Amino acid sequence: MVNGERRRESMQKEKARILSSLTATLLILSTLAVFPVLTVYAPNGTTIEVINPLTGNSTFNFVQYGDGGAGRTFDAQVWIKNVANLKAFQICLEFNKLQLNVLNVDRDVTAADHIFNGKTVLDAPIDFNYTEINDNGRALWGSAIIAGTPVTDGGRAGTITFEIMQNVTEIAPLISSTLFLREEAPYRTFLEDPEGYEIPFTPVHGDFSLQWEEIPLPKPWLEVSPPEKKMGIPMGPSIIGTDKAFFTIDIVIKNVVQERKLIGIQSMVLAWNTDLVCLVSSWEGPFLASFAPYGTVWINVTDPATNEPPDYLPISSAKNLTIGIVMWPNPATGNYDWDTWPEGEGVIATVEFEAIMQEEYPWMGEGVFDLQPVFDNYFLDAKEEYIPYEPEKDGTYQITGWVLGRMIDLYTCDYPYPYGGQGLNQTADMFEPQKTVHLQANVTYNMDPVQYKLVTFEIRGPINPVYNHTLIRTNFTDTNGMASIEFGLPWPCVNPEEEIFGEWTVVASVDIRCTVVKDWMWFKVWWEVEITSVVPKLTSYTKCQTAEFNIFFRTYRMQAHWALIYVVVYDDLDVPIGKALAWVYVGWNQYVYCRFWEGNVTLGIHIPKWAFVGVGKVYANVLSTYPFCCGHAYGPEASATFTIAR
């Protein structure tokens, strides 16, 4: 009993000693240290380093494109390295308080990389932004081990989150500050061993800078359209040697701005899988010509050269195609001296191919339409200098093997090919809630309709913890070999999204002369268009000011269409004070399954003088058209609040 009391008394004294020492060191060291402490370079290699966690070094160099920068944040870590017998530490980090502000100091000792991880520690209060000694800002904190062995190794002492306080501009393009580990009294950085002696160390300060740079112009790029070219769908006899074997792809330029003064595509090479397809022809697209007052020069060269002496090879033998398109300059001046320059996006070339290989299913052939620059550059400007570009986006080619014999093709007749799931084991476009799904199965033998066969349809909703919707139907084929059913998508009273939203699976099967064949199809059920958020650009607007709101929306829809975005604002007493609307074109406009297409639009609404100040409410909806014109909502309403000030 006596020994236990002595141990508790000893621990209390040790805790009091450390707390007293640490607190005194942190807060009133100025009364104990009269002379400045010179930097001591540690012979044992101990360092305290300010580290940028993004780069691993001590530089914090950031770029601001255009005027601004205030409000940006970054983290700076302080690491103690190669230390022996460490019992306590104090960190005093100074910085230019006009440029930086401390938002937080994270010194969670439970973090795996903390130098005192696994120890019982006593933390002194965190103090920052003191300005009593000089004009610097300051972050000051420290910790001491009260239970556990001293540390011999290294680790993180803390992480400081800084906020940048100043903007940079073209006139004042740079701000900078040293993240300085102060070693002089009264507030200073030090390490301490169990005997209370200081451990020498070498400081490695951090260097912060924010550099203004001109907002870079967008970079154009080339891409193949469509990104995926599928042949042999719907499945059937071989398409080789038929009209169905011919197809085209477009080479599209995107993200062009007038400031670039684009005059042409110097040269690009398109390559393909010569085992699967062959070149038929190519021609110039309308984009560049629409901006060329004196016309364009179109160049297309095959490799190997075709229809030229001495070999006169057919164009189908080409392995790749080189294309160049350049505007003619003003013939009177020899210069590109007009005012309107290409912008936006459009087709610069169209290339026609023929499929030359297809084998019996389940064979499948795949290839790439590969775009490459000839001289590491694509685009030229009016000074005949290269324009920087984003990476090109290649296209893919896929041909499905031919099928004869017993076959069933399941699809929905609600959508045209290829969006209805036509073909073997395909996906269809999405459905919105409570819509009717019309299913059709085409039963053939050697492409001849099989009549009066009983087709079975099984529909399974998405797996969920509430209720899994499943139904089975049958119907006979007609004289064209077609069997069909329909069903409405359920919509339960409670949490319908949890049961209904997601991927639905349909399978159709039929027995043709003692052999069962089947086809699968999948489709998504979701809101036709969903507004994910409406965000005020500012948290507060005054009366007679125009409030701006960013509306973000998404859809799974492959087939693009128009939708009406409608926004209304209420004041503090729920009086409608303004509205705004916009028609937006939503959806992929191409075959893309199970991926959200996302868009946004910004709308402004004037806050009238008679609005009641306080909390403003903004409500955003998306509709097919106005309800007066038989329109309906595509998805639920989104809302947000902001302040209406005097």
Buried (B, 14 or more C-beta within 10 A) or exposed (E): EEEEEEEEEEEEEEBEEBBEBBBEBBBEBEEEBEEEBEEEEBEEEBBBBBBBEEEEBBEBEBEBEEBBBBEBEBBBBBBBBBBBBBBBBBBBBBBBBEBBBBEBBBBEBEBEEBBBBEBEBBEBEBBBBBEEBEEBBBBBBBBBBBEEEBBEEBBBBBBBBBBBBBBBEEEEBEBEBBBBBBBBBBBBBBBBBEEEEEBBBBBBBBBBBBBBEEEEEEBBBBBBBBBEBBBBBBBBBBBBEEEBBEBEBBBBBBBBBBEBBBBBBBBBBBBBBBEBBBBBEBEBBEBBBEBBEEEBEBEBBBEEEBEEEEEEEEBBBBEBBBBBBBBBBEEEEEEBEBEEBBBEBBBBBBBEBBBBBBEEBEEEBEBEBBBBBEEEBBBBBBEEEBBEBEEBBBBBBBBBBBBBEBBBBBBBBBBEEBBBBBBBBBBBBBBBBEEEBBBBBBBBBEEEBBEEBEBBBBBBBBEBEEEEBEEEBBBEBEEEBBBBBBBEBBEEEEEBBBBBBBBBBBBBBBEBEEEEBBBBBBBBBBBBBBBBBBBBEEEEBBBEBEBBBBBBBBBBBBBBBEBBBBBBBBBBEEEEBBEBBEEBEBBBBBBBBEEBBEBBBEBEBBBEEEBBBEBBBBBBBBBBEEEEEEEEBBBEEBBBEBBBEE
